Amino acid sequence: MQCKATNPVEVDLGALELRYAHTRVAKPRLTDMLTASIERYGQITPVFTIPEKGRLVLIDGYVRL
């Protein structure tokens, strides 16, 4: 399988499939720090998705979401 790097694009949150959300461990302190950073600087690092059957499966960025 080959990966194709693309430029970040803005997508509707409803287009994301959160298939792996159940595997995440909640870390409230880190979430608070990330929230403060996004409020101050905006989202610096985009989330990572893969296309599958017409949807985008979220791989990395559950906390940023």
C-alpha positions as CSV (number, residue, x, y, z in Angstrom):
1,M,0.0,0.0,0.0
2,Q,1.3,3.4,-0.9
3,C,0.6,6.5,1.0
4,K,-0.1,9.7,-0.8
5,A,0.8,12.9,1.0
6,T,-1.6,15.8,0.3
7,N,-2.0,19.3,1.4
8,P,-4.3,19.8,4.4
9,V,-7.9,20.4,3.5
10,E,-10.9,21.5,5.6
11,V,-13.6,19.0,5.9
12,D,-16.9,18.8,7.7
13,L,-16.7,17.1,11.1
14,G,-19.7,14.9,10.1
15,A,-17.5,13.4,7.3
16,L,-15.2,11.8,9.8
17,E,-15.6,8.3,11.0
18,L,-14.4,8.0,14.6
19,R,-13.8,4.3,14.4
20,Y,-11.0,4.2,17.0
21,A,-12.3,6.7,19.6
22,H,-12.8,3.8,22.0
23,T,-9.1,3.2,22.1
24,R,-8.1,6.6,23.4
25,V,-7.2,7.2,27.1
26,A,-8.6,10.4,28.6
27,K,-5.9,12.7,30.0
28,P,-7.7,15.8,31.2
29,R,-4.6,17.8,32.0
30,L,-3.1,17.3,28.6
31,T,-6.5,18.0,27.0
32,D,-6.7,21.3,28.9
33,M,-3.2,22.2,27.7
34,L,-4.0,21.4,24.1
35,T,-7.3,23.4,24.4
36,A,-5.3,26.5,25.6
37,S,-2.8,26.1,22.8
38,I,-5.5,25.9,20.1
39,E,-7.3,28.9,21.6
40,R,-4.1,30.9,21.5
41,Y,-2.4,29.7,18.3
42,G,-5.1,27.8,16.4
43,Q,-4.7,24.3,15.3
44,I,-1.1,23.9,14.2
45,T,-1.0,20.2,13.4
46,P,-3.9,18.8,11.3
47,V,-5.6,15.6,12.1
48,F,-4.7,12.5,10.1
49,T,-7.3,10.6,8.2
50,I,-7.5,7.8,5.6
51,P,-10.2,7.5,3.0
52,E,-12.3,4.4,3.1
53,K,-15.6,3.7,1.3
54,G,-16.4,7.3,0.7
55,R,-15.7,8.4,4.3
56,L,-12.6,9.7,6.1
57,V,-11.5,7.5,9.0
58,L,-9.8,9.5,11.7
59,I,-6.5,8.0,12.7
60,D,-4.7,10.7,14.6
61,G,-6.2,13.8,16.2
62,Y,-9.0,12.6,18.4
63,V,-8.1,15.1,21.2
64,R,-7.8,18.0,18.7
65,L,-11.2,17.1,17.3
